[in-house]
Amino acid sequence: MATARTPQGATGTGGPSGDKGRGRRPGSARADGRLRAFGRALHFPVTRTARGIRKATHAHGAGESGLGKLIELHAVNGAGDMMITVALASTVFFSVPTDEARGRVALYLAITMAPFTLLAPVVGPLLDKVPHGRRAAMAGAMLARALLALVLSGAVVSGGLELYPAALGVLVASKAYGVVRSAVVPRLLPPAFSLVKANSRVTLGGLLATGIAAPIGAGLQHIGPRWPLYGAFVLFVTGMLLSFRLPAKVDSAKGESVALLAADEQHLHGPHRKTEKPGLRTVGPAVTHALAANAAIRCLTGFLIFFLAFLLREHPMTGQSAAVSLGIVGVAAGAGNALGTAVGAGLRSRAPEIIIVTVVAVVLGAAITAAVFFGAVLVAILAAVAGFAQALAKLSLDALIQRDVPEQVRTSAFARSETLLQMAWVLGGAIGIAMPLIGTLGLAVGAAIVGAGWLTTVRGLLRSARQGHAGRPRVA
């Protein structure tokens, strides 16, 4: 046996084939080592970034509850929407002279936004009827936008009329996703999280992804008009897969009912008064007043987007091109939105109503100042203040819904409030596209929009205080 083992060992170490193997191994080993080192050098930044993102999104119990997965999904959603925005903006807005661009954008609004205003009120109630399919609804919204991105990739080159119905489909699918996402958040709260903090995390994830996707989309646009839409296709397909990774409890509707606005309580005194209890399925006046204030801010932001887009294209900032001028205002608005979200995440206020009234008053003051002393700096400041106020007012509205709306109707309340806010944005955009390009006049109209919302909210809150609604217990 020893004799049999010795030749076998010699063959593997000291024999001719062993010498031959040793002659090739040092060089091949060095080559393999270099390849592995190169692979690690390429792989390390990606894996390190992925681990960092996962650590941030899953911190403080968000990973265990499933909120971290929703944050990642919303980031993919924001990046995909930004890719489509870049492609359409370049096609509808920047590719033609200003006068023609106004007509094309007006046509775009008429064909896409007008039907959307009719469809938006249906989105929330329709999604209320499928609470057991929320993951499928989000995946369906992602898949629809992925396929429509391919349709748009042909339309942006050919200039065909299919651009408009495809853009409408993208818009409706995007808003449907937003409504379902708002309804899902309460189901994924970590034990130590407030609803405000959870929503701020989701929103920040979307904002960061949007900021990253914008320059990437612009770079793809330089390659060709189709490429941002190809990027959107990949992102939305990824989002479709991520939708099904959300916890199964997202699809649970145990104990839920349909929320009604306080103004709808009158039907409770009709034929169904014996089966419905007043107040049990209503969101209450404080929430409706806060919703009105948020709608005013959303209307203003929609107005500013379209009005300033044309105003700065025709009259850019001193020494800057139209694209750079729009970029400055866009960055200011995004930075304000991110700051408002960050402030809302760390703010533990006992009076969300006061926050809403205060931020709306600040926006009103900024709009009046920008209208009276019209200038590039004040326009950028107004965009930043509007972004800040929109984020903080929305988080305060979330806090009111958490505080005042019974848990069994809270999900439905989020769906319906989100639909109303999206409709307000559409209305503001329509006003902005119809306005003449006079800076002072336009910003005065914007101030009037915010002022009407602020006065309505203050009057409603004062009336509620007189009726004793403000005396209910408040929680941090």
C-alpha positions, 0 to 999 in steps of 0.5 A: 500500500505504501508503494502504491501511495508513494508514486501517486504522491510523487506524481502530484509534487515531484514528478514530471507533471508536477514540475510542469504544473509548477511551471504554469501556476506562478504566472497564472496565479498572478494573473488570477490575482490581478483579475480578482483584485480588479473585480474587487476594485470595481465591485467594492464601490457598488456593494459598499454603496448598496450596503450603505443604502440598505443600512440607512433605509432599514435603520431603527426597525424599518427593516423589520417592519418592511418600511425600508423596502417601501423606501427603496421602492419609492426611490426607484419610483422617483428616479423613473418619474424623473427620467420620463420628465427629462425626456418629455421636457426636452421634447415638449418644451425645449425643442421648439421656440417659446411661442410654439412651446406654450401651445404645445404645453397647453395642448399637453395639459389639455390632453393629459391633465384635463382627463386626469382631473376627471379620473383622479377623483375615481382613483382613491375610491377605486383603490379602496375597493381592492385593499387586498391587492395593494402590492399588485396595484403598485406593481401594476402601476410600475408595469404600466409605466414601463410599457408606456415608456417604450411607447413614448420612446418611439413618440419622442422621435417620430413626434406622433400623437401617441405621445399624449395618450401615453403621457396621460397613462404615465400620469394616471399610473404615477398618481395611482402609485402615490395614492396606494403608497400613502395608504400603505405607510400606516401598515409598515410603521416600526414600533417607535416611529410616528407616521410623520417620521415614516412619511418623511423617510419615504419622501427623503428617499424619493427626493434623493433618488430624483436628485441622482436621476436628474443629471443621469437622465440629462446625460442620457438625453445627450446620447439620444431622446430615447435613452432616458425612456429606456432608463425609465423602463428598466427602473419601473420593471425593477419597481414592479419586482420590488413591489412584491417584496413588500410584506404581506400585511400590506394587503391586509384590510382587517378592521378598515373602512372607507373614510368620509370628509366632514362635509359628507356627514350630512348623508349620515342623517339620510336613509342610512342614519340608523346604520352609520354613526356620525363621526365614526367614519369621518376625518373631522374638521381639523383634518379638512382645514389642514387639507385645504391649506395643503391644497393651496400650497400644492396649487401654488407649486403647480402654478410656479412650475409652469409659469416660471418655466415659460417666464424664465425661458423668455426672460432668463436670469441675468447672465444665465441661459434659460436652462440654467435659470430653470435649473437654479429655481428647480434646485432651490425648490428641491433643496427647500423640499428636502429641508422641510422633510428633514425638519418635519422628521425631527419636529415633535410638535403638539399642534400640527395645525399651528405649523400648517398655518405658520408655513402657509403664512410664510409662503404668502409673505414670500410670494407677496415680497417676490411680486412687489420686488420682483427679481431673480434672487427673490424668485429662487427664494420663493421656490425654496420657501414653497418647497419647504412649506409643501413638505412640512405642511404635508407632514403636519397633515399626516400627523393630524390624520394620525391623531384625529382619524380612527385607525380603521379609516386612516388608510382610506383617508390617506388615499383620498387626501392624496388624490385631492392634493394631486388635483390641486397641483393640476389646477395650479398648473393650468392657471400657470400655463394660461397666465401672461408672462409678466413676473409681477402679475404672475407672482401676485396671482400665486400670492392670491392662491396661497392667501385664499387657502390661508384665510380659509384655514384660519377661519375654519380653525377659529370656528372649530375652536369656538365650537370646542373641537380644539379642546381635544387631547393632543399627543406628541 
